[in-house]
Amino acid sequence: MIETRFNLDKKSKKKIAELLYKRERTNRREIKSGKVIIRNYLWEDVKEYSARIAQDKYEYEMTDKGPSLKLD
């Protein structure tokens, strides 16, 4: 939903937050975590949001949680 509204519809972060009934700050954090630079067909760098990238970053950060290994 965020991907479509942000990339294709060019809606503002505030408007997307209103559509999703979420706070604007939550939406900004989500977009920040999934923002990537993509080169389009004219070889221009474009900043877009990718939900897959955001999820991959989240899952990677979760691997650092938990107790440390006991190697004694």
Sine and cosine of phi, psi and omega as CSV:
sin_phi,cos_phi,sin_psi,cos_psi,sin_omega,cos_omega
0.00,0.00,-0.74,0.67,0.01,-1.00
-0.91,0.41,-0.64,0.77,-0.02,-1.00
-0.85,0.52,-0.72,0.69,-0.01,-1.00
-0.91,0.41,-0.75,0.66,-0.06,-1.00
-0.92,0.40,-0.63,0.77,-0.07,-1.00
-0.98,0.21,-0.71,0.70,-0.09,-1.00
-0.99,0.15,-0.76,0.65,-0.11,-0.99
-1.00,0.01,-0.72,0.69,-0.06,-1.00
-0.99,0.13,-0.24,0.97,-0.01,-1.00
0.82,0.57,0.62,0.78,0.05,-1.00
-0.97,0.24,0.44,-0.90,0.05,-1.00
-0.96,0.27,0.32,-0.95,0.01,-1.00
-0.89,0.46,-0.60,0.80,0.00,-1.00
-0.91,0.41,-0.68,0.74,-0.01,-1.00
-0.92,0.39,-0.63,0.78,0.04,-1.00
-0.89,0.45,-0.67,0.74,0.02,-1.00
-0.88,0.47,-0.64,0.77,0.03,-1.00
-0.90,0.43,-0.65,0.76,0.00,-1.00
-0.91,0.41,-0.54,0.84,-0.03,-1.00
-1.00,-0.05,-0.02,1.00,-0.05,-1.00
0.84,0.55,0.67,0.74,0.05,-1.00
-0.84,-0.54,0.28,-0.96,0.06,-1.00
-0.96,0.29,0.47,-0.88,-0.04,-1.00
-0.90,0.44,-0.62,0.79,-0.01,-1.00
-0.89,0.45,-0.64,0.77,0.04,-1.00
-0.88,0.48,-0.68,0.73,0.00,-1.00
-0.91,0.41,-0.66,0.75,0.02,-1.00
-0.89,0.46,-0.68,0.74,0.02,-1.00
-0.89,0.46,-0.68,0.73,-0.01,-1.00
-0.89,0.45,-0.71,0.71,0.01,-1.00
-0.92,0.40,-0.62,0.78,0.03,-1.00
-0.89,0.46,-0.64,0.77,-0.04,-1.00
-0.95,0.33,-0.41,0.91,-0.04,-1.00
-0.93,-0.38,0.24,0.97,-0.04,-1.00
-0.98,0.19,0.76,-0.65,0.02,-1.00
-0.74,-0.68,0.33,-0.94,0.07,-1.00
-0.97,-0.22,0.85,-0.53,-0.04,-1.00
-0.88,-0.48,0.65,-0.76,0.05,-1.00
-1.00,-0.05,0.84,-0.54,-0.04,-1.00
-1.00,0.08,-0.12,-0.99,-0.08,-1.00
-0.92,0.38,-0.29,0.96,0.06,-1.00
-1.00,-0.09,0.17,0.98,-0.03,-1.00
0.87,0.49,0.59,0.81,0.11,-0.99
-0.98,-0.22,0.65,-0.76,0.04,-1.00
-0.99,0.16,0.81,-0.58,-0.04,-1.00
-0.83,-0.56,0.73,-0.69,0.06,-1.00
-1.00,0.06,0.82,-0.58,0.02,-1.00
-0.70,-0.71,0.28,-0.96,0.04,-1.00
-0.99,-0.15,0.70,-0.72,0.05,-1.00
-0.79,-0.61,0.88,-0.47,0.00,-1.00
-0.91,0.42,-0.56,0.83,0.00,-1.00
-0.91,0.42,-0.68,0.74,0.03,-1.00
-0.90,0.44,-0.68,0.73,0.02,-1.00
-0.88,0.48,-0.68,0.73,0.01,-1.00
-0.92,0.39,-0.66,0.75,0.03,-1.00
-0.88,0.47,-0.67,0.75,0.04,-1.00
-0.89,0.45,-0.67,0.74,0.01,-1.00
-0.88,0.47,-0.73,0.68,-0.02,-1.00
-0.91,0.42,-0.59,0.81,0.05,-1.00
-0.91,0.42,-0.68,0.73,0.02,-1.00
-0.90,0.43,-0.49,0.87,0.00,-1.00
-0.95,0.31,-0.35,0.94,0.00,-1.00
-0.94,0.33,-0.32,0.95,-0.02,-1.00
-1.00,0.07,-0.11,0.99,-0.02,-1.00
-0.99,0.11,0.28,-0.96,0.07,-1.00
0.98,-0.19,0.08,-1.00,-0.03,-1.00
-0.95,0.32,0.47,-0.88,0.04,-1.00
-0.97,0.24,0.34,-0.94,-0.02,-1.00
-0.96,0.29,0.59,-0.81,0.07,-1.00
-0.99,-0.16,0.96,-0.30,-0.06,-1.00
-0.94,-0.33,0.35,0.94,-0.01,-1.00
-0.97,0.23,0.00,0.00,0.00,0.00
